[in-house]
């Protein structure tokens, strides 16, 4: 089910009001990239507000880099709004422009080139691992997550239900290639064996788990006699 379909008109109006308030904050009154005033678009995974011109460039980067939304035309999910509240232009640029030289003149570069250098090449991104993560250093494939990845991961953890394990589960599907079942010989001392084998496992001695995932009971050729 599409998450946006579950957003009511009332909730959508609430989100629009929150976003409008965020755009009025001093740190969000300018585009995070080109510094043009009154941005009306946003990158929901980078947590920044951008102008229309820069939003088109962000779209060209692909959704794996930047996911663009209009603050007035699109429907927003609660976690997206929450992320924008947490991040904002100043905090995001503190990471992406951390290594930018003082008094750097971005106007000398074509804006598309600047944005690609900033987010794709990560030319000026912080190299300080403590600053580049907000969760104390979440590891993923032996590397620390970037700022936006770690925060987004934290949101996902809060949204996803806890993982539950199925009960029972004495069937191990990984044992399809296990050695063939061997019937106990008539010389087995059942008095000793029954002491070490739980009652529930005796039935397993009479079962075979085949490749078709079907259970079938195999009666022994001769039935042992208990004294």
Helices and strands as residue ranges (DSSP letters): G 3-6, H 9-23, G 26-28, E 41-43, E 48-50, H 52-61, E 68-70, H 78-86, H 89-96, G 106-108, H 111-115, I 116-120, E 139-140, E 143-144, H 147-159, G 173-175, H 190-196, H 199-202, G 203-206, E 207-209, E 215-217
